Amino acid sequence: ETEIHEDYIEYLYVIKGSCRMYFEEKEESFKEGDLITIPPHINHHAVVTSAFPMLALVQRQLIA
């Protein structure tokens, strides 16, 4: 499901698995060991592409 963040930057560190992220019109693939950075005000969603669920560590940083 597409979402948008208004007041924070979201970081996802992929621990296991892989996904394809969609940022507005842009598509990018990520795998184990990659860091995904999602700035505020960007429509985005992910599709898991690995044969098993993706595991990621998520951190959100408030913007001033």
Backbone atoms as SQL, in Angstrom:
CREATE TABLE atoms (id INTEGER PRIMARY KEY, chain TEXT, resi INTEGER, resn TEXT, atom TEXT, x REAL, y REAL, z REAL);
INSERT INTO atoms VALUES
  (1, 'A', 1, 'GLU', 'N', 0.843, -1.178, 0.000),
  (2, 'A', 1, 'GLU', 'CA', 0.000, 0.000, 0.000),
  (3, 'A', 1, 'GLU', 'C', 0.892, 1.246, 0.000),
  (4, 'A', 2, 'THR', 'N', 0.571, 2.203, -0.835),
  (5, 'A', 2, 'THR', 'CA', 1.352, 3.426, -0.935),
  (6, 'A', 2, 'THR', 'C', 1.147, 4.284, 0.303),
  (7, 'A', 3, 'GLU', 'N', 2.253, 4.898, 0.776),
  (8, 'A', 3, 'GLU', 'CA', 2.168, 5.794, 1.923),
  (9, 'A', 3, 'GLU', 'C', 3.072, 6.996, 1.693),
  (10, 'A', 4, 'ILE', 'N', 2.860, 8.009, 2.511),
  (11, 'A', 4, 'ILE', 'CA', 3.672, 9.221, 2.445),
  (12, 'A', 4, 'ILE', 'C', 3.886, 9.711, 3.872),
  (13, 'A', 5, 'HIS', 'N', 5.105, 10.164, 4.172),
  (14, 'A', 5, 'HIS', 'CA', 5.434, 10.690, 5.501),
  (15, 'A', 5, 'HIS', 'C', 5.592, 12.199, 5.392),
  (16, 'A', 6, 'GLU', 'N', 5.001, 12.901, 6.302),
  (17, 'A', 6, 'GLU', 'CA', 5.042, 14.359, 6.268),
  (18, 'A', 6, 'GLU', 'C', 6.148, 14.945, 7.139),
  (19, 'A', 7, 'ASP', 'N', 6.473, 14.267, 8.236),
  (20, 'A', 7, 'ASP', 'CA', 7.350, 14.908, 9.219),
  (21, 'A', 7, 'ASP', 'C', 8.580, 14.090, 9.628),
  (22, 'A', 8, 'TYR', 'N', 8.938, 13.078, 8.850),
  (23, 'A', 8, 'TYR', 'CA', 10.142, 12.331, 9.179),
  (24, 'A', 8, 'TYR', 'C', 10.763, 11.656, 7.955),
  (25, 'A', 9, 'ILE', 'N', 12.059, 11.359, 8.109),
  (26, 'A', 9, 'ILE', 'CA', 12.796, 10.560, 7.132),
  (27, 'A', 9, 'ILE', 'C', 12.762, 9.129, 7.658),
  (28, 'A', 10, 'GLU', 'N', 12.529, 8.175, 6.789),
  (29, 'A', 10, 'GLU', 'CA', 12.479, 6.775, 7.196),
  (30, 'A', 10, 'GLU', 'C', 13.682, 6.038, 6.615),
  (31, 'A', 11, 'TYR', 'N', 14.342, 5.257, 7.468),
  (32, 'A', 11, 'TYR', 'CA', 15.479, 4.442, 7.051),
  (33, 'A', 11, 'TYR', 'C', 15.136, 2.980, 7.294),
  (34, 'A', 12, 'LEU', 'N', 15.411, 2.132, 6.319),
  (35, 'A', 12, 'LEU', 'CA', 15.220, 0.701, 6.466),
  (36, 'A', 12, 'LEU', 'C', 16.523, 0.001, 6.101),
  (37, 'A', 13, 'TYR', 'N', 17.054, -0.782, 7.023),
  (38, 'A', 13, 'TYR', 'CA', 18.249, -1.568, 6.754),
  (39, 'A', 13, 'TYR', 'C', 17.778, -2.995, 6.517),
  (40, 'A', 14, 'VAL', 'N', 18.023, -3.532, 5.327),
  (41, 'A', 14, 'VAL', 'CA', 17.545, -4.868, 4.964),
  (42, 'A', 14, 'VAL', 'C', 18.459, -5.916, 5.600),
  (43, 'A', 15, 'ILE', 'N', 17.916, -6.665, 6.546),
  (44, 'A', 15, 'ILE', 'CA', 18.662, -7.701, 7.256),
  (45, 'A', 15, 'ILE', 'C', 18.587, -9.024, 6.505),
  (46, 'A', 16, 'LYS', 'N', 17.422, -9.322, 5.950),
  (47, 'A', 16, 'LYS', 'CA', 17.206, -10.599, 5.264),
  (48, 'A', 16, 'LYS', 'C', 16.185, -10.394, 4.158),
  (49, 'A', 17, 'GLY', 'N', 16.416, -11.015, 3.009),
  (50, 'A', 17, 'GLY', 'CA', 15.457, -10.940, 1.911),
  (51, 'A', 17, 'GLY', 'C', 15.745, -9.798, 0.955),
  (52, 'A', 18, 'SER', 'N', 14.740, -9.484, 0.158),
  (53, 'A', 18, 'SER', 'CA', 14.879, -8.423, -0.845),
  (54, 'A', 18, 'SER', 'C', 13.514, -7.835, -1.156),
  (55, 'A', 19, 'CYS', 'N', 13.543, -6.658, -1.787),
  (56, 'A', 19, 'CYS', 'CA', 12.298, -6.000, -2.166),
  (57, 'A', 19, 'CYS', 'C', 12.540, -5.065, -3.334),
  (58, 'A', 20, 'ARG', 'N', 11.465, -4.651, -3.921),
  (59, 'A', 20, 'ARG', 'CA', 11.479, -3.600, -4.935),
  (60, 'A', 20, 'ARG', 'C', 10.688, -2.445, -4.345),
  (61, 'A', 21, 'MET', 'N', 11.326, -1.283, -4.278),
  (62, 'A', 21, 'MET', 'CA', 10.672, -0.095, -3.748),
  (63, 'A', 21, 'MET', 'C', 10.253, 0.800, -4.895),
  (64, 'A', 22, 'TYR', 'N', 9.102, 1.404, -4.731),
  (65, 'A', 22, 'TYR', 'CA', 8.577, 2.349, -5.715),
  (66, 'A', 22, 'TYR', 'C', 8.475, 3.711, -5.039),
  (67, 'A', 23, 'PHE', 'N', 9.252, 4.683, -5.559),
  (68, 'A', 23, 'PHE', 'CA', 9.271, 6.055, -5.055),
  (69, 'A', 23, 'PHE', 'C', 8.699, 6.945, -6.156),
  (70, 'A', 24, 'GLU', 'N', 7.465, 7.440, -5.949),
  (71, 'A', 24, 'GLU', 'CA', 6.810, 8.245, -6.989),
  (72, 'A', 24, 'GLU', 'C', 6.859, 7.460, -8.303),
  (73, 'A', 25, 'GLU', 'N', 7.629, 7.908, -9.283),
  (74, 'A', 25, 'GLU', 'CA', 7.720, 7.247, -10.583),
  (75, 'A', 25, 'GLU', 'C', 8.949, 6.341, -10.689),
  (76, 'A', 26, 'LYS', 'N', 9.796, 6.346, -9.666),
  (77, 'A', 26, 'LYS', 'CA', 11.063, 5.624, -9.707),
  (78, 'A', 26, 'LYS', 'C', 10.944, 4.249, -9.042),
  (79, 'A', 27, 'GLU', 'N', 11.615, 3.248, -9.611),
  (80, 'A', 27, 'GLU', 'CA', 11.629, 1.892, -9.069),
  (81, 'A', 27, 'GLU', 'C', 13.083, 1.511, -8.777),
  (82, 'A', 28, 'GLU', 'N', 13.309, 0.894, -7.607),
  (83, 'A', 28, 'GLU', 'CA', 14.666, 0.496, -7.229),
  (84, 'A', 28, 'GLU', 'C', 14.619, -0.806, -6.433),
  (85, 'A', 29, 'SER', 'N', 15.582, -1.690, -6.671),
  (86, 'A', 29, 'SER', 'CA', 15.648, -2.976, -5.969),
  (87, 'A', 29, 'SER', 'C', 16.652, -2.898, -4.824),
  (88, 'A', 30, 'PHE', 'N', 16.321, -3.599, -3.721),
  (89, 'A', 30, 'PHE', 'CA', 17.176, -3.642, -2.543),
  (90, 'A', 30, 'PHE', 'C', 17.295, -5.077, -2.061),
  (91, 'A', 31, 'LYS', 'N', 18.453, -5.384, -1.469),
  (92, 'A', 31, 'LYS', 'CA', 18.714, -6.732, -0.968),
  (93, 'A', 31, 'LYS', 'C', 19.392, -6.645, 0.397),
  (94, 'A', 32, 'GLU', 'N', 19.644, -7.802, 0.982),
  (95, 'A', 32, 'GLU', 'CA', 20.313, -7.901, 2.267),
  (96, 'A', 32, 'GLU', 'C', 21.567, -7.017, 2.314),
  (97, 'A', 33, 'GLY', 'N', 21.672, -6.204, 3.359),
  (98, 'A', 33, 'GLY', 'CA', 22.818, -5.323, 3.528),
  (99, 'A', 33, 'GLY', 'C', 22.614, -3.916, 2.994),
  (100, 'A', 34, 'ASP', 'N', 21.523, -3.688, 2.270),
  (101, 'A', 34, 'ASP', 'CA', 21.249, -2.363, 1.709),
  (102, 'A', 34, 'ASP', 'C', 20.522, -1.472, 2.720),
  (103, 'A', 35, 'LEU', 'N', 20.760, -0.170, 2.596),
  (104, 'A', 35, 'LEU', 'CA', 20.061, 0.822, 3.397),
  (105, 'A', 35, 'LEU', 'C', 19.122, 1.598, 2.477),
  (106, 'A', 36, 'ILE', 'N', 17.856, 1.631, 2.835),
  (107, 'A', 36, 'ILE', 'CA', 16.841, 2.355, 2.063),
  (108, 'A', 36, 'ILE', 'C', 16.548, 3.652, 2.813),
  (109, 'A', 37, 'THR', 'N', 16.628, 4.771, 2.128),
  (110, 'A', 37, 'THR', 'CA', 16.329, 6.074, 2.720),
  (111, 'A', 37, 'THR', 'C', 15.111, 6.654, 2.016),
  (112, 'A', 38, 'ILE', 'N', 14.095, 6.974, 2.792),
  (113, 'A', 38, 'ILE', 'CA', 12.858, 7.513, 2.229),
  (114, 'A', 38, 'ILE', 'C', 12.637, 8.916, 2.793),
  (115, 'A', 39, 'PRO', 'N', 12.851, 9.944, 1.966),
  (116, 'A', 39, 'PRO', 'CA', 12.643, 11.320, 2.435),
  (117, 'A', 39, 'PRO', 'C', 11.160, 11.621, 2.653),
  (118, 'A', 40, 'PRO', 'N', 10.869, 12.687, 3.380),
  (119, 'A', 40, 'PRO', 'CA', 9.463, 13.070, 3.562),
  (120, 'A', 40, 'PRO', 'C', 8.841, 13.531, 2.243),
  (121, 'A', 41, 'HIS', 'N', 7.524, 13.457, 2.195),
  (122, 'A', 41, 'HIS', 'CA', 6.718, 13.947, 1.074),
  (123, 'A', 41, 'HIS', 'C', 6.900, 13.142, -0.213),
  (124, 'A', 42, 'ILE', 'N', 7.344, 11.878, -0.110),
  (125, 'A', 42, 'ILE', 'CA', 7.523, 11.007, -1.277),
  (126, 'A', 42, 'ILE', 'C', 6.552, 9.837, -1.164),
  (127, 'A', 43, 'ASN', 'N', 5.653, 9.702, -2.130),
  (128, 'A', 43, 'ASN', 'CA', 4.788, 8.526, -2.169),
  (129, 'A', 43, 'ASN', 'C', 5.660, 7.308, -2.416),
  (130, 'A', 44, 'HIS', 'N', 5.458, 6.253, -1.624),
  (131, 'A', 44, 'HIS', 'CA', 6.282, 5.061, -1.777),
  (132, 'A', 44, 'HIS', 'C', 5.539, 3.817, -1.310),
  (133, 'A', 45, 'HIS', 'N', 5.991, 2.687, -1.830),
  (134, 'A', 45, 'HIS', 'CA', 5.530, 1.389, -1.341),
  (135, 'A', 45, 'HIS', 'C', 6.561, 0.341, -1.742),
  (136, 'A', 46, 'ALA', 'N', 6.490, -0.820, -1.101),
  (137, 'A', 46, 'ALA', 'CA', 7.454, -1.890, -1.338),
  (138, 'A', 46, 'ALA', 'C', 6.737, -3.175, -1.735),
  (139, 'A', 47, 'VAL', 'N', 7.438, -3.976, -2.542),
  (140, 'A', 47, 'VAL', 'CA', 6.977, -5.312, -2.902),
  (141, 'A', 47, 'VAL', 'C', 8.124, -6.267, -2.580),
  (142, 'A', 48, 'VAL', 'N', 7.878, -7.225, -1.698),
  (143, 'A', 48, 'VAL', 'CA', 8.907, -8.199, -1.345),
  (144, 'A', 48, 'VAL', 'C', 9.152, -9.094, -2.549),
  (145, 'A', 49, 'THR', 'N', 10.431, -9.279, -2.902),
  (146, 'A', 49, 'THR', 'CA', 10.781, -10.086, -4.073),
  (147, 'A', 49, 'THR', 'C', 11.483, -11.387, -3.702),
  (148, 'A', 50, 'SER', 'N', 11.838, -11.569, -2.439),
  (149, 'A', 50, 'SER', 'CA', 12.469, -12.813, -2.006),
  (150, 'A', 50, 'SER', 'C', 11.390, -13.877, -1.796),
  (151, 'A', 51, 'ALA', 'N', 11.826, -15.139, -1.781),
  (152, 'A', 51, 'ALA', 'CA', 10.900, -16.260, -1.608),
  (153, 'A', 51, 'ALA', 'C', 10.400, -16.373, -0.165),
  (154, 'A', 52, 'PHE', 'N', 10.944, -15.553, 0.721),
  (155, 'A', 52, 'PHE', 'CA', 10.577, -15.564, 2.131),
  (156, 'A', 52, 'PHE', 'C', 10.370, -14.112, 2.576),
  (157, 'A', 53, 'PRO', 'N', 9.718, -13.883, 3.703),
  (158, 'A', 53, 'PRO', 'CA', 9.477, -12.508, 4.153),
  (159, 'A', 53, 'PRO', 'C', 10.783, -11.739, 4.355),
  (160, 'A', 54, 'MET', 'N', 10.762, -10.475, 3.983),
  (161, 'A', 54, 'MET', 'CA', 11.918, -9.617, 4.187),
  (162, 'A', 54, 'MET', 'C', 11.924, -9.137, 5.635),
  (163, 'A', 55, 'LEU', 'N', 13.119, -9.067, 6.228),
  (164, 'A', 55, 'LEU', 'CA', 13.293, -8.571, 7.577),
  (165, 'A', 55, 'LEU', 'C', 14.122, -7.297, 7.491),
  (166, 'A', 56, 'ALA', 'N', 13.640, -6.226, 8.096),
  (167, 'A', 56, 'ALA', 'CA', 14.355, -4.951, 8.044),
  (168, 'A', 56, 'ALA', 'C', 14.279, -4.251, 9.399),
  (169, 'A', 57, 'LEU', 'N', 15.334, -3.514, 9.703),
  (170, 'A', 57, 'LEU', 'CA', 15.365, -2.648, 10.872),
  (171, 'A', 57, 'LEU', 'C', 14.933, -1.269, 10.391),
  (172, 'A', 58, 'VAL', 'N', 13.950, -0.681, 11.069),
  (173, 'A', 58, 'VAL', 'CA', 13.389, 0.597, 10.633),
  (174, 'A', 58, 'VAL', 'C', 13.674, 1.674, 11.677),
  (175, 'A', 59, 'GLN', 'N', 14.112, 2.840, 11.191),
  (176, 'A', 59, 'GLN', 'CA', 14.309, 3.993, 12.056),
  (177, 'A', 59, 'GLN', 'C', 13.655, 5.195, 11.396),
  (178, 'A', 60, 'ARG', 'N', 12.990, 6.015, 12.188),
  (179, 'A', 60, 'ARG', 'CA', 12.361, 7.237, 11.673),
  (180, 'A', 60, 'ARG', 'C', 12.984, 8.422, 12.381),
  (181, 'A', 61, 'GLN', 'N', 13.402, 9.406, 11.590),
  (182, 'A', 61, 'GLN', 'CA', 14.055, 10.596, 12.120),
  (183, 'A', 61, 'GLN', 'C', 13.160, 11.807, 11.866),
  (184, 'A', 62, 'LEU', 'N', 12.683, 12.419, 12.937),
  (185, 'A', 62, 'LEU', 'CA', 11.851, 13.617, 12.803),
  (186, 'A', 62, 'LEU', 'C', 12.651, 14.742, 12.157),
  (187, 'A', 63, 'ILE', 'N', 11.971, 15.521, 11.331),
  (188, 'A', 63, 'ILE', 'CA', 12.618, 16.667, 10.722),
  (189, 'A', 63, 'ILE', 'C', 12.145, 17.925, 11.429),
  (190, 'A', 64, 'ALA', 'N', 13.007, 18.916, 11.494),
  (191, 'A', 64, 'ALA', 'CA', 12.679, 20.154, 12.208),
  (192, 'A', 64, 'ALA', 'C', 11.884, 21.081, 11.318);
